[in-house]
Amino acid sequence: MNYRPLGRTGWKVSEISFGAWAIGGSWGPVSDSDALDALRAALDEGVNFIDTADVYGDGRSERLIAKVLKERSDRIYVATKAGRRLDPHTAAGYNRKNLTSFIERSLRNLRVDALDLVQLHCPPTEVYYNPDVFGILEDLVRAGKLRFYGVSVAKVEEGIKALEFSGVQSVQIIFNIFRQRPAELFFPLAKQRRTGILARVPLASGLLSGKMTSTSTFHSDDHRNFNTRGEVFDVGETFSGVGFQRGLQAAEQLRPLVPEGEDMAQFALRWILMFDAVTCAIPGAKNAAQAQENARSSSLPGLNEDTMGRVRAIYDERIRDHVHQLW
């Protein structure tokens, strides 16, 4: 496993880390046993950074992580998120009372005295124009309830705005072969300010795993289920905003580029790691085998210029016009 610095925290975190949304819920059923095995397998492979949120399984993901942390003597960093418990999810809800309550709940779920990293969970754009919100986070750092804070964003522009706040240590943003815009402007700015970048949805909700087909189906509890039918799709997060059939066609064009001995998921993760502005990619895993496969992407050879150019050409031909300027 290779490690990269996370912002100005002084931490070095695994460049392939663990995204814990799937073990919380919304990706089909995952037993506690499988979830714990996935976490343990990732840590055994050298993963030392886990990304979760207080709403993943209504806290289930955080509580599962707590169980595994108690088994370990090595330093594991855990990032959680706050804000999506708001109903309605409005900018006004990002106030001292609510944020403090959310953070206190995560402290209990994770069974820790201080949270390593708290990220605002894709708040409304107006939040980035309210310095008081970031002042609240500073106060919570001073109170010892969290060590550092960052943001998870929906749009490149939100990530750029977040960089204006000196305490923001990390920005989590969708970045993958099907969502390439962050590299154009945001990455250079984040590097200049020494802000960490967490690449979320790195496998485009599974489209870049190479395991989906036009007949793939999803459990009724899986948030991707309705997106495969083509009547409606989430032009933000699910499948990176790419229509399911279009994404499958693009994935098939990518398949010949995958080196022998690798699978497409590992290829897609290696592609992300070719960008040195990225701190880590955070693929999810629902079992130990998936966690091991993801983690071992770190040790694979980098991609050459020709391959990177061919990936870009497929993106330009198949994907760019459908997502590039939206986010």
C-alpha positions as a Markdown table, in Angstrom:
| # | Residue | x | y | z |
|---|---|---|---|---|
| 1 | Met | 0.0 | 0.0 | 0.0 |
| 2 | Asn | 1.2 | 3.5 | -0.8 |
| 3 | Tyr | 0.4 | 6.5 | 1.4 |
| 4 | Arg | -0.2 | 10.2 | 0.6 |
| 5 | Pro | -0.4 | 13.3 | 2.8 |
| 6 | Leu | -3.9 | 14.5 | 3.7 |
| 7 | Gly | -4.0 | 18.2 | 3.5 |
| 8 | Arg | -2.1 | 19.9 | 6.3 |
| 9 | Thr | -3.1 | 17.4 | 9.0 |
| 10 | Gly | 0.3 | 15.7 | 9.1 |
| 11 | Trp | -1.4 | 12.4 | 8.4 |
| 12 | Lys | -0.3 | 10.0 | 5.6 |
| 13 | Val | -3.3 | 7.9 | 4.5 |
| 14 | Ser | -3.6 | 5.0 | 2.2 |
| 15 | Glu | -4.1 | 6.0 | -1.4 |
| 16 | Ile | -6.8 | 3.4 | -1.7 |
| 17 | Ser | -9.0 | 3.8 | 1.4 |
| 18 | Phe | -12.4 | 2.4 | 2.4 |
| 19 | Gly | -15.7 | 4.0 | 1.6 |
| 20 | Ala | -18.3 | 2.7 | 4.2 |
| 21 | Trp | -21.6 | 3.7 | 2.6 |
| 22 | Ala | -22.3 | 0.2 | 1.3 |
| 23 | Ile | -21.9 | -1.4 | 4.7 |
| 24 | Gly | -24.4 | 1.0 | 6.1 |
| 25 | Gly | -27.2 | 0.6 | 3.6 |
| 26 | Ser | -28.7 | 1.7 | 0.4 |
| 27 | Trp | -26.6 | -0.7 | -1.7 |
| 28 | Gly | -28.5 | -3.8 | -1.0 |
| 29 | Pro | -28.3 | -6.0 | 2.1 |
| 30 | Val | -25.0 | -6.6 | 3.8 |
| 31 | Ser | -24.8 | -8.7 | 6.9 |
| 32 | Asp | -22.8 | -7.5 | 9.9 |
| 33 | Ser | -20.5 | -10.4 | 9.4 |
| 34 | Asp | -19.7 | -9.5 | 5.8 |
| 35 | Ala | -19.4 | -5.8 | 6.6 |
| 36 | Leu | -16.9 | -6.5 | 9.4 |
| 37 | Asp | -14.9 | -8.9 | 7.3 |
| 38 | Ala | -14.7 | -6.3 | 4.5 |
| 39 | Leu | -13.4 | -3.7 | 7.0 |
| 40 | Arg | -10.9 | -6.2 | 8.5 |
| 41 | Ala | -9.7 | -7.3 | 5.0 |
| 42 | Ala | -9.1 | -3.7 | 3.9 |
| 43 | Leu | -7.1 | -2.9 | 7.1 |
| 44 | Asp | -5.1 | -6.1 | 6.7 |
| 45 | Glu | -4.1 | -4.8 | 3.2 |
| 46 | Gly | -2.7 | -1.6 | 4.6 |
| 47 | Val | -5.8 | 0.7 | 4.4 |
| 48 | Asn | -5.6 | 3.2 | 7.3 |
| 49 | Phe | -8.4 | 5.6 | 6.3 |
| 50 | Ile | -12.1 | 5.0 | 6.4 |
| 51 | Asp | -14.8 | 7.3 | 5.1 |
| 52 | Thr | -18.3 | 7.1 | 6.5 |
| 53 | Ala | -21.3 | 9.3 | 7.5 |
| 54 | Asp | -23.8 | 9.6 | 10.3 |
| 55 | Val | -26.7 | 8.8 | 7.8 |
| 56 | Tyr | -25.2 | 5.6 | 6.4 |
| 57 | Gly | -27.6 | 3.1 | 7.8 |
| 58 | Asp | -28.7 | 5.7 | 10.4 |
| 59 | Gly | -25.4 | 5.2 | 12.2 |
| 60 | Arg | -24.9 | 1.5 | 11.4 |
| 61 | Ser | -21.8 | 2.2 | 9.4 |
| 62 | Glu | -20.2 | 4.2 | 12.2 |
| 63 | Arg | -21.1 | 1.5 | 14.8 |
| 64 | Leu | -19.6 | -1.3 | 12.7 |
| 65 | Ile | -16.4 | 0.7 | 12.3 |
| 66 | Ala | -16.2 | 1.2 | 16.0 |
| 67 | Lys | -16.2 | -2.5 | 16.5 |
| 68 | Val | -13.2 | -3.0 | 14.2 |
| 69 | Leu | -11.3 | -0.1 | 15.7 |
| 70 | Lys | -11.5 | -1.7 | 19.1 |
| 71 | Glu | -9.7 | -4.7 | 17.7 |
| 72 | Arg | -6.8 | -2.7 | 16.3 |
| 73 | Ser | -3.7 | -1.2 | 17.9 |
| 74 | Asp | -2.5 | 0.5 | 14.7 |
| 75 | Arg | -3.6 | 4.1 | 13.9 |
| 76 | Ile | -6.7 | 4.1 | 11.7 |
| 77 | Tyr | -8.1 | 7.5 | 10.6 |
| 78 | Val | -11.9 | 7.8 | 10.3 |
| 79 | Ala | -13.7 | 10.6 | 8.5 |
| 80 | Thr | -17.4 | 11.0 | 9.0 |
| 81 | Lys | -19.9 | 13.5 | 7.7 |
| 82 | Ala | -22.6 | 15.7 | 9.2 |
| 83 | Gly | -25.6 | 17.5 | 7.8 |
| 84 | Arg | -27.8 | 15.0 | 6.0 |
| 85 | Arg | -29.8 | 14.2 | 9.1 |
| 86 | Leu | -31.5 | 17.6 | 8.5 |
| 87 | Asp | -35.1 | 17.3 | 7.3 |
| 88 | Pro | -35.6 | 19.4 | 5.4 |
| 89 | His | -32.0 | 19.7 | 4.2 |
| 90 | Thr | -31.6 | 23.5 | 4.2 |
| 91 | Ala | -28.7 | 25.9 | 4.7 |
| 92 | Ala | -30.4 | 27.3 | 7.8 |
| 93 | Gly | -30.1 | 23.9 | 9.4 |
| 94 | Tyr | -26.3 | 24.1 | 9.4 |
| 95 | Asn | -26.3 | 25.9 | 12.8 |
| 96 | Arg | -24.5 | 25.4 | 16.1 |
| 97 | Lys | -27.2 | 23.4 | 17.8 |
| 98 | Asn | -27.7 | 20.9 | 14.9 |
| 99 | Leu | -24.0 | 20.5 | 14.0 |
| 100 | Thr | -23.1 | 20.0 | 17.7 |
| 101 | Ser | -25.9 | 17.4 | 18.0 |
| 102 | Phe | -24.8 | 15.5 | 14.9 |
| 103 | Ile | -21.2 | 15.4 | 16.1 |
| 104 | Glu | -22.1 | 14.3 | 19.6 |
| 105 | Arg | -24.0 | 11.4 | 18.0 |
| 106 | Ser | -21.1 | 10.4 | 15.8 |
| 107 | Leu | -18.8 | 10.4 | 18.9 |
| 108 | Arg | -21.1 | 8.0 | 20.6 |
| 109 | Asn | -21.5 | 5.8 | 17.5 |
| 110 | Leu | -17.7 | 5.6 | 16.9 |
| 111 | Arg | -16.9 | 5.4 | 20.6 |
| 112 | Val | -14.2 | 7.9 | 20.5 |
| 113 | Asp | -13.3 | 11.1 | 22.4 |
| 114 | Ala | -12.7 | 13.2 | 19.3 |
| 115 | Leu | -13.6 | 12.7 | 15.7 |
| 116 | Asp | -10.6 | 12.6 | 13.3 |
| 117 | Leu | -12.2 | 14.4 | 10.4 |
| 118 | Val | -15.8 | 15.8 | 10.0 |
| 119 | Gln | -17.0 | 16.7 | 6.6 |
| 120 | Leu | -20.1 | 18.8 | 5.8 |
| 121 | His | -22.2 | 16.4 | 3.9 |
| 122 | Cys | -22.9 | 18.0 | 0.5 |
| 123 | Pro | -24.7 | 21.0 | 2.0 |
| 124 | Pro | -26.7 | 23.5 | -0.1 |
| 125 | Thr | -24.5 | 25.9 | -2.0 |
| 126 | Glu | -25.4 | 28.8 | 0.3 |
| 127 | Val | -23.5 | 27.2 | 3.1 |
| 128 | Tyr | -20.2 | 27.9 | 1.4 |
| 129 | Tyr | -21.1 | 31.6 | 1.5 |
| 130 | Asn | -21.7 | 31.5 | 5.3 |
| 131 | Pro | -18.4 | 31.9 | 7.3 |
| 132 | Asp | -20.4 | 31.4 | 10.5 |
| 133 | Val | -20.8 | 27.7 | 9.7 |
| 134 | Phe | -17.0 | 27.2 | 9.4 |
| 135 | Gly | -16.6 | 29.2 | 12.6 |
| 136 | Ile | -18.8 | 26.7 | 14.4 |
| 137 | Leu | -16.5 | 23.9 | 13.1 |
| 138 | Glu | -13.5 | 25.9 | 14.4 |
| 139 | Asp | -15.2 | 26.1 | 17.8 |
| 140 | Leu | -15.8 | 22.4 | 17.9 |
| 141 | Val | -12.1 | 21.8 | 17.1 |
| 142 | Arg | -11.1 | 24.1 | 20.0 |
| 143 | Ala | -13.6 | 22.2 | 22.2 |
| 144 | Gly | -11.8 | 18.9 | 21.4 |
| 145 | Lys | -14.7 | 17.2 | 19.7 |
| 146 | Leu | -13.0 | 17.0 | 16.4 |
| 147 | Arg | -9.4 | 17.2 | 15.2 |
| 148 | Phe | -10.0 | 18.5 | 11.6 |
| 149 | Tyr | -12.8 | 19.3 | 9.2 |
| 150 | Gly | -13.5 | 19.4 | 5.5 |
| 151 | Val | -16.4 | 19.2 | 3.1 |
| 152 | Ser | -18.0 | 16.8 | 0.7 |
| 153 | Val | -19.3 | 18.7 | -2.4 |
| 154 | Ala | -21.6 | 18.1 | -5.2 |
| 155 | Lys | -20.1 | 20.7 | -7.6 |
| 156 | Val | -16.6 | 21.7 | -8.6 |
| 157 | Glu | -17.6 | 25.3 | -7.9 |
| 158 | Glu | -18.5 | 24.4 | -4.3 |
| 159 | Gly | -15.1 | 22.8 | -3.9 |
| 160 | Ile | -13.3 | 25.9 | -5.1 |
| 161 | Lys | -15.4 | 28.1 | -2.8 |
| 162 | Ala | -14.6 | 25.8 | 0.2 |
| 163 | Leu | -10.8 | 26.3 | -0.4 |
| 164 | Glu | -11.3 | 29.9 | 0.7 |
| 165 | Phe | -11.8 | 28.7 | 4.3 |
| 166 | Ser | -8.3 | 28.2 | 5.8 |
| 167 | Gly | -9.5 | 25.4 | 8.2 |
| 168 | Val | -10.8 | 23.2 | 5.4 |
| 169 | Gln | -8.3 | 20.3 | 5.2 |
| 170 | Ser | -10.1 | 18.1 | 2.7 |
| 171 | Val | -12.6 | 18.2 | -0.1 |
| 172 | Gln | -14.5 | 15.1 | -1.1 |
| 173 | Ile | -15.7 | 15.2 | -4.7 |
| 174 | Ile | -16.8 | 12.7 | -7.4 |
| 175 | Phe | -13.9 | 11.9 | -9.6 |
| 176 | Asn | -13.5 | 9.0 | -11.9 |
| 177 | Ile | -13.2 | 8.1 | -15.5 |
| 178 | Phe | -16.7 | 9.2 | -16.1 |
| 179 | Arg | -16.4 | 12.5 | -14.1 |
| 180 | Gln | -13.2 | 14.2 | -15.1 |
| 181 | Arg | -13.9 | 17.9 | -14.8 |
| 182 | Pro | -12.4 | 18.3 | -11.2 |
| 183 | Ala | -8.9 | 17.8 | -12.7 |
| 184 | Glu | -9.1 | 20.8 | -14.9 |
| 185 | Leu | -9.3 | 23.7 | -12.5 |
| 186 | Phe | -10.1 | 22.5 | -9.0 |
| 187 | Phe | -7.1 | 20.1 | -8.6 |
| 188 | Pro | -4.4 | 22.7 | -9.3 |
| 189 | Leu | -6.1 | 25.1 | -6.8 |
| 190 | Ala | -6.3 | 22.4 | -4.1 |
| 191 | Lys | -2.7 | 21.4 | -4.6 |
| 192 | Gln | -1.6 | 25.1 | -4.3 |
| 193 | Arg | -3.5 | 25.3 | -1.0 |
| 194 | Arg | -2.3 | 21.9 | 0.2 |
| 195 | Thr | -5.9 | 20.7 | 0.6 |
| 196 | Gly | -6.6 | 16.9 | 0.5 |
| 197 | Ile | -8.8 | 15.5 | -2.2 |
| 198 | Leu | -10.9 | 12.4 | -1.5 |
| 199 | Ala | -12.2 | 10.9 | -4.7 |
| 200 | Arg | -15.7 | 9.6 | -4.0 |
| 201 | Val | -17.9 | 7.3 | -6.2 |
| 202 | Pro | -14.6 | 6.2 | -7.8 |
| 203 | Leu | -16.2 | 3.3 | -9.7 |
| 204 | Ala | -19.3 | 5.3 | -10.9 |
| 205 | Ser | -21.7 | 3.3 | -8.7 |
| 206 | Gly | -20.3 | 0.1 | -10.1 |
| 207 | Leu | -20.4 | 1.0 | -13.8 |
| 208 | Leu | -16.6 | 0.9 | -13.8 |
| 209 | Ser | -16.4 | -2.4 | -12.0 |
| 210 | Gly | -16.7 | -4.2 | -15.3 |
| 211 | Lys | -19.3 | -6.5 | -13.8 |
| 212 | Met | -22.5 | -4.9 | -14.9 |
| 213 | Thr | -24.5 | -5.7 | -18.0 |
| 214 | Ser | -27.7 | -4.4 | -19.6 |
| 215 | Thr | -29.6 | -7.1 | -17.7 |
| 216 | Ser | -28.1 | -6.3 | -14.3 |
| 217 | Thr | -30.7 | -5.9 | -11.5 |
| 218 | Phe | -30.4 | -4.5 | -8.0 |
| 219 | His | -32.1 | -5.3 | -4.7 |
| 220 | Ser | -35.1 | -3.2 | -3.9 |
| 221 | Asp | -33.0 | -1.6 | -1.1 |
| 222 | Asp | -30.3 | -0.5 | -3.5 |
| 223 | His | -30.5 | 3.2 | -4.5 |
| 224 | Arg | -29.3 | 2.4 | -8.0 |
| 225 | Asn | -32.3 | 0.3 | -8.8 |
| 226 | Phe | -34.5 | 3.0 | -10.4 |
| 227 | Asn | -31.6 | 4.4 | -12.4 |
| 228 | Thr | -31.2 | 1.3 | -14.6 |
| 229 | Arg | -34.6 | 1.7 | -16.2 |
| 230 | Gly | -33.7 | 4.9 | -18.0 |
| 231 | Glu | -36.9 | 6.7 | -17.2 |
| 232 | Val | -35.2 | 8.9 | -14.6 |
| 233 | Phe | -31.7 | 9.1 | -13.4 |
| 234 | Asp | -29.9 | 11.2 | -10.8 |
| 235 | Val | -27.7 | 13.6 | -12.8 |
| 236 | Gly | -25.5 | 14.1 | -9.8 |
| 237 | Glu | -24.2 | 11.0 | -8.0 |
| 238 | Thr | -25.6 | 7.7 | -9.1 |
| 239 | Phe | -23.6 | 6.3 | -12.0 |
| 240 | Ser | -21.8 | 9.7 | -11.8 |
| 241 | Gly | -24.8 | 11.2 | -13.6 |
| 242 | Val | -24.3 | 9.1 | -16.7 |
| 243 | Gly | -27.3 | 7.2 | -18.1 |
| 244 | Phe | -26.9 | 3.5 | -17.4 |
| 245 | Gln | -26.9 | 2.2 | -20.9 |
| 246 | Arg | -24.5 | 4.9 | -22.1 |
| 247 | Gly | -22.2 | 4.1 | -19.2 |
| 248 | Leu | -22.2 | 0.4 | -20.1 |
| 249 | Gln | -21.3 | 1.2 | -23.7 |
| 250 | Ala | -18.4 | 3.4 | -22.5 |
| 251 | Ala | -17.2 | 0.7 | -20.1 |
| 252 | Glu | -17.1 | -1.8 | -22.9 |
| 253 | Gln | -14.8 | 0.6 | -24.9 |
| 254 | Leu | -12.5 | 0.8 | -21.9 |
| 255 | Arg | -12.3 | -3.0 | -21.4 |
| 256 | Pro | -9.5 | -3.5 | -24.0 |
| 257 | Leu | -7.3 | -1.0 | -22.2 |
| 258 | Val | -7.3 | -3.1 | -19.0 |
| 259 | Pro | -3.8 | -4.8 | -18.6 |
| 260 | Glu | -3.7 | -8.5 | -18.4 |
| 261 | Gly | -3.9 | -9.7 | -14.8 |
| 262 | Glu | -6.0 | -6.7 | -13.6 |
| 263 | Asp | -9.7 | -6.2 | -13.5 |
| 264 | Met | -11.6 | -3.1 | -14.6 |
| 265 | Ala | -12.2 | -1.9 | -11.1 |
| 266 | Gln | -8.5 | -1.9 | -10.4 |
| 267 | Phe | -7.8 | -0.2 | -13.7 |
| 268 | Ala | -10.3 | 2.5 | -12.9 |
| 269 | Leu | -8.8 | 3.1 | -9.4 |
| 270 | Arg | -5.3 | 3.2 | -10.9 |
| 271 | Trp | -6.5 | 5.9 | -13.3 |
| 272 | Ile | -7.5 | 8.0 | -10.4 |
| 273 | Leu | -4.2 | 7.6 | -8.7 |
| 274 | Met | -2.4 | 8.9 | -11.7 |
| 275 | Phe | -3.5 | 12.4 | -10.5 |
| 276 | Asp | -1.1 | 13.5 | -7.8 |
| 277 | Ala | -3.5 | 16.0 | -6.4 |
| 278 | Val | -5.7 | 13.2 | -5.2 |
| 279 | Thr | -5.1 | 12.0 | -1.7 |
| 280 | Cys | -7.1 | 8.8 | -1.9 |
| 281 | Ala | -9.9 | 7.0 | -3.7 |
| 282 | Ile | -12.6 | 5.6 | -1.4 |
| 283 | Pro | -14.2 | 2.6 | -3.1 |
| 284 | Gly | -16.8 | 0.7 | -1.2 |
| 285 | Ala | -16.8 | -3.0 | -0.5 |
| 286 | Lys | -19.5 | -5.3 | 0.7 |
| 287 | Asn | -17.3 | -8.3 | 1.4 |
| 288 | Ala | -13.7 | -9.2 | 2.1 |
| 289 | Ala | -12.8 | -10.2 | -1.5 |
| 290 | Gln | -14.0 | -6.8 | -2.8 |
| 291 | Ala | -12.0 | -5.0 | -0.2 |
| 292 | Gln | -8.8 | -6.9 | -1.0 |
| 293 | Glu | -9.2 | -6.4 | -4.7 |
| 294 | Asn | -9.7 | -2.6 | -4.3 |
| 295 | Ala | -6.7 | -2.2 | -1.9 |
| 296 | Arg | -4.3 | -4.1 | -4.1 |
| 297 | Ser | -4.9 | -1.5 | -6.8 |
| 298 | Ser | -2.3 | 0.6 | -5.0 |
| 299 | Ser | 0.5 | -1.8 | -5.8 |
| 300 | Leu | -0.2 | -2.1 | -9.6 |
| 301 | Pro | 1.9 | -0.3 | -12.2 |
| 302 | Gly | 0.8 | 3.2 | -13.3 |
| 303 | Leu | -0.8 | 3.8 | -16.6 |
| 304 | Asn | 1.2 | 5.1 | -19.5 |
| 305 | Glu | 0.5 | 8.3 | -21.5 |
| 306 | Asp | -1.0 | 6.4 | -24.4 |
| 307 | Thr | -3.5 | 4.7 | -22.1 |
| 308 | Met | -4.4 | 7.9 | -20.3 |
| 309 | Gly | -5.0 | 9.5 | -23.7 |
| 310 | Arg | -7.2 | 6.7 | -24.9 |
| 311 | Val | -9.3 | 6.9 | -21.7 |
| 312 | Arg | -9.7 | 10.6 | -22.3 |
| 313 | Ala | -10.8 | 10.0 | -25.9 |
| 314 | Ile | -13.5 | 7.6 | -24.8 |
| 315 | Tyr | -14.7 | 10.2 | -22.2 |
| 316 | Asp | -14.7 | 12.9 | -24.8 |
| 317 | Glu | -16.7 | 10.8 | -27.3 |
| 318 | Arg | -19.2 | 9.1 | -24.9 |
| 319 | Ile | -19.5 | 11.0 | -21.7 |
| 320 | Arg | -18.3 | 14.7 | -21.8 |
| 321 | Asp | -21.4 | 16.3 | -23.4 |
| 322 | His | -23.7 | 14.6 | -20.9 |
| 323 | Val | -22.0 | 15.5 | -17.6 |
| 324 | His | -19.0 | 17.7 | -17.9 |
| 325 | Gln | -20.5 | 21.2 | -17.5 |
| 326 | Leu | -23.2 | 20.1 | -15.1 |
| 327 | Trp | -21.0 | 19.6 | -12.0 |
